């Protein structure tokens, strides 16, 4: 007997219709809102790769109670990694892909939103003939805020950024794991004969992180990229989990928030890639 799977004819139904893979470090304060939002969107499970958080993600999730914790698998990803984010994504694809009809790869500041209010797994079935759906960002800035306050992101930053010179074509992907060979950061490499598409059904080239003529008419990822100025500086200090990205740039805050030039400083933190070395990788479920 196959545990946790249902046999229908000769096909095996995946355990979950839709799950999300996430890699984070020291971002627990944003995690509960992110989890609750996506559970409300119909996401059934989460694979969270803890990239060496000072306060372990597994402890935080456990404290949220069984209603949330039972939907989360935490993987200790604090060992040595050449490029932690894509390596985590490919580990998730390989180890957990068979359990999922759809698997999304997004960050803790990204909130998937179906414009019609339809449940995400139901909406994704419109793209069942493709390897994946590339979902474009709607960028949110600081909304003029200098300091971090204790309130939900979606409440604190209600207005999209007016000016964004590079983000209106970028996004992330939800894939059908059985049709993917490999994942990267924003997209991946489909198997031969398969392709990733945008919401209109037009092809997005493999591993491409942006899309020409991008639209967000049907679905979008609300991307709370900078948050407040204080949180942007914290984000730079926290470091990157993508070795090839070159790190976020301080000036990106002002590209997204041109109304906050008065905050610009002569000396500021520079984000770098940091390898955490706390221990060996170890999968565990909260």
Rosetta blueprint (number, residue, H / E / L):
1 X L
2 X L
3 X L
4 X L
5 X L
6 X E
7 X E
8 X E
9 X L
10 X L
11 X E
12 X E
13 X E
14 X L
15 X L
16 X E
17 X E
18 X E
19 X E
20 X E
21 X E
22 X E
23 X E
24 X E
25 X L
26 X L
27 X L
28 X H
29 X H
30 X H
31 X H
32 X H
33 X H
34 X H
35 X H
36 X H
37 X H
38 X H
39 X H
40 X H
41 X L
42 X L
43 X L
44 X L
45 X E
46 X E
47 X E
48 X E
49 X E
50 X E
51 X L
52 X L
53 X L
54 X L
55 X L
56 X L
57 X H
58 X H
59 X H
60 X H
61 X H
62 X H
63 X H
64 X L
65 X L
66 X H
67 X H
68 X H
69 X H
70 X L
71 X L
72 X E
73 X E
74 X E
75 X E
76 X E
77 X L
78 X L
79 X L
80 X L
81 X L
82 X L
83 X L
84 X H
85 X H
86 X H
87 X H
88 X H
89 X H
90 X H
91 X H
92 X H
93 X H
94 X H
95 X H
96 X H
97 X H
98 X H
99 X H
100 X E
101 X E
102 X E
103 X E
104 X E
105 X E
106 X L
107 X L
108 X L
109 X L
110 X E
111 X E
112 X E
113 X E
114 X E
115 X L
116 X L
117 X L
118 X L
119 X L
120 X H
121 X H
122 X H
123 X H
124 X H
125 X H
126 X H
127 X H
128 X L
129 X L
130 X L
131 X L
132 X E
133 X E
134 X E
135 X E
136 X E
137 X E
138 X E
139 X E
140 X E
141 X L
142 X L
143 X L
144 X L
145 X L
146 X L
147 X L
148 X L
149 X L
150 X L
151 X L
152 X L
153 X H
154 X H
155 X H
156 X H
157 X L
158 X L
159 X L
160 X E
161 X L
162 X L
163 X L
164 X L
165 X L
166 X L
167 X L
168 X L
169 X L
170 X E
171 X E
172 X E
173 X E
174 X E
175 X E
176 X L
177 X H
178 X H
179 X H
180 X E
181 X E
182 X E
183 X E
184 X L
185 X L
186 X L
187 X L
188 X E
189 X E
190 X E
191 X L
192 X L
193 X L
194 X L
195 X L
196 X E
197 X E
198 X L
199 X L
200 X L
201 X L
202 X L
203 X E
204 X E
205 X L
206 X L
207 X L
208 X L
209 X L
210 X E
211 X L
212 X L
213 X L
214 X L
215 X L
216 X L
217 X L
218 X L
219 X E
220 X E
221 X E
222 X E
223 X E
224 X E
225 X L
226 X L
227 X L
228 X L
229 X H
230 X H
231 X H
232 X H
233 X H
234 X H
235 X H
236 X H
237 X H
238 X H
239 X L
240 X E
241 X L
242 X L
243 X L
244 X L
245 X L
246 X L
247 X L
248 X L
249 X L
250 X L
251 X L
252 X H
253 X H
254 X H
255 X H
256 X H
257 X L
258 X H
259 X H
260 X H
261 X H
262 X H
263 X H
264 X L
265 X L
266 X L
267 X L
268 X L
269 X L
270 X L
271 X L
272 X L
273 X E
274 X L
275 X L
276 X L
277 X L
278 X L
279 X L
280 X L
281 X L
282 X E
283 X E
284 X E
285 X E
286 X L
